[in-house]
Structures are given as C-alpha cells and as structure tokens.
Amino acid sequence: MRRITRTVCELSLSIILVLVLAFSTAAKQNDERGERGGSSDRAPVAEQARDRAAQNRAGEEAGERREEAREREEEALEKKDRVRERDEATGETPKGLEKQREKKMEQERTERDKGSEQGQKMREEHSRKWWKFWE
C-alpha cells in the first residue's frame, strides 16, 4: 500500500513539474514576442499610428531618391548628347569612334528602364570602369 501511495505521489509530482515547465516556456515565448513587437492587438493605437507614419516617410524618401537618380541619369545622357553634337559640328572625332559612341548611347537608352530596380543598380555598378574616378 505504501508503495502504491508513494508511486502515485511521485507520478503526480512529475506531471505537475512537466506542466509547470510547459506553461513557463509558453509564457516566456509570449513575453519575447511582446518585446519584439508581437501582435498588433496589444500595441497601443498611438504606437501603430507612429509606425505607419514612419513607414510612409521612408517610402516617400525612397521615391524621392529614385526620382533624383532618374533625373541625374537623364542629365548625364543629355550631356553626352551635347558632347556628341559638338564633336560632330567640329568634326574632331573619327568615324569609328563616333559610331561607337552612338551605339553606346542607344544601348544606354534601351537598357535604362529594363529589369528590376535591383538589377538596374547592379548593372549601373558593374558598368562603371575602375579607372574613371570622375564618373
């Protein structure tokens, strides 16, 4: 009888210990989620509004940077056009070099809006020559 009672007590204590550990682990995970931002129903409305406003500002700034980059590219192409026209007017460039410049300018225009933004950035980075520090 003592053996049975002792076994039942040990078994019940073991079950209680397992349950306590399981619930404490679950509580710890919920606390960690809350610290990282967790679910949106726990965050105050003011924090949500502040976060949305920050995201909107970041999106607007990224859009402005893209527009500025496009404007710089267009200005560079216009400058190249002016240089080409000046060279044609003075007749200083050899025919082979002139054809090469025209071909390069047409290629830049056709590739300018192709592909994703990341692909365009990578193409731009890799198209620069290492010895042309001024570009």
C-alpha positions as CSV (number, residue, x, y, z in Angstrom):
1,M,0.0,0.0,0.0
2,R,2.8,2.4,0.8
3,R,4.4,1.6,-2.5
4,I,1.3,2.4,-4.4
5,T,0.8,5.7,-2.5
6,R,4.4,6.6,-3.0
7,T,4.3,5.8,-6.7
8,V,1.1,7.9,-7.1
9,C,2.6,10.8,-5.3
10,E,5.8,10.7,-7.4
11,L,3.8,10.4,-10.6
12,S,1.6,13.4,-9.7
13,L,4.6,15.5,-8.8
14,S,6.2,14.6,-12.1
15,I,3.1,15.6,-14.0
16,I,2.9,18.8,-12.1
17,L,6.5,19.6,-12.8
18,V,6.1,18.9,-16.6
19,L,3.0,21.1,-16.7
20,V,4.8,24.0,-14.9
21,L,7.8,23.8,-17.2
22,A,5.5,23.7,-20.3
23,F,3.5,26.7,-19.1
24,S,6.6,28.7,-18.1
25,T,8.2,28.1,-21.5
26,A,5.0,29.2,-23.3
27,A,4.8,32.3,-21.1
28,K,8.5,33.1,-21.8
29,Q,7.8,32.8,-25.6
30,N,4.8,35.1,-25.3
31,D,6.9,37.7,-23.4
32,E,9.6,37.6,-26.1
33,R,7.1,38.1,-28.9
34,G,5.7,41.1,-27.0
35,E,9.2,42.6,-26.7
36,R,9.8,42.2,-30.5
37,G,6.6,43.9,-31.4
38,G,4.3,41.0,-31.1
39,S,0.7,41.1,-32.2
40,S,-0.9,44.3,-33.2
41,D,-3.9,44.0,-30.8
42,R,-1.5,44.6,-27.9
43,A,0.2,47.7,-29.3
44,P,-1.4,51.0,-28.4
45,V,-3.1,52.9,-31.2
46,A,-0.6,55.8,-30.9
47,E,2.3,53.5,-31.5
48,Q,0.6,52.0,-34.5
49,A,-0.1,55.4,-36.0
50,R,3.6,56.4,-35.3
51,D,4.8,53.3,-37.0
52,R,2.6,53.9,-40.0
53,A,3.8,57.5,-40.3
54,A,7.4,56.4,-40.2
55,Q,6.8,53.8,-42.9
56,N,5.1,56.4,-45.1
57,R,8.0,58.8,-44.6
58,A,10.5,56.1,-45.5
59,G,8.5,55.2,-48.6
60,E,8.3,58.9,-49.7
61,E,12.1,59.4,-49.2
62,A,12.9,56.3,-51.2
63,G,10.6,57.5,-54.0
64,E,12.3,60.9,-54.0
65,R,15.8,59.3,-54.2
66,R,14.6,57.2,-57.2
67,E,13.4,60.3,-58.9
68,E,16.6,62.2,-58.2
69,A,18.6,59.2,-59.6
70,R,16.5,59.2,-62.8
71,E,16.9,62.9,-63.2
72,R,20.7,62.6,-62.8
73,E,20.7,59.8,-65.4
74,E,18.7,61.9,-67.9
75,E,21.0,64.9,-67.3
76,A,24.1,62.7,-68.0
77,L,22.5,61.4,-71.2
78,E,21.7,64.9,-72.3
79,K,25.3,66.0,-71.6
80,K,26.6,63.1,-73.7
81,D,24.2,64.1,-76.5
82,R,25.6,67.7,-76.4
83,V,29.2,66.5,-76.4
84,R,28.4,64.2,-79.4
85,E,26.7,67.0,-81.3
86,R,29.6,69.4,-80.5
87,D,32.1,66.8,-81.8
88,E,30.0,66.3,-84.9
89,A,29.9,70.0,-85.5
90,T,33.6,70.5,-85.2
91,G,34.4,67.2,-86.9
92,E,37.0,66.2,-84.4
93,T,36.0,62.6,-83.8
94,P,37.0,59.8,-86.2
95,K,34.1,57.9,-87.8
96,G,34.7,54.6,-85.9
97,L,34.7,56.3,-82.5
98,E,31.6,58.3,-83.5
99,K,29.8,55.1,-84.3
100,Q,30.9,53.5,-81.1
101,R,29.6,56.4,-79.1
102,E,26.2,56.4,-80.8
103,K,25.9,52.7,-80.3
104,K,26.7,53.1,-76.6
105,M,24.2,55.9,-76.2
106,E,21.5,53.9,-77.8
107,Q,22.3,50.9,-75.7
108,E,22.1,53.0,-72.5
109,R,18.7,54.4,-73.5
110,T,17.2,51.0,-74.3
111,E,18.6,49.5,-71.1
112,R,17.7,52.3,-68.8
113,D,14.2,51.1,-67.8
114,K,14.6,47.4,-68.3
115,G,14.6,45.0,-65.4
116,S,14.0,45.4,-61.7
117,E,15.4,48.2,-59.6
118,Q,18.0,45.9,-58.0
119,G,19.1,44.7,-61.4
120,Q,19.4,48.2,-62.7
121,K,21.5,49.2,-59.7
122,M,23.8,46.2,-60.2
123,R,24.1,46.9,-64.0
124,E,25.0,50.5,-63.2
125,E,27.6,49.5,-60.6
126,H,29.3,47.0,-63.0
127,S,29.2,49.2,-66.0
128,R,31.5,51.8,-64.4
129,K,35.2,51.4,-65.2
130,W,37.5,51.3,-62.3
131,W,39.9,53.9,-63.8
132,K,37.2,56.5,-64.4
133,F,37.1,58.1,-60.9
134,W,35.2,61.2,-62.1
135,E,32.0,59.3,-63.0
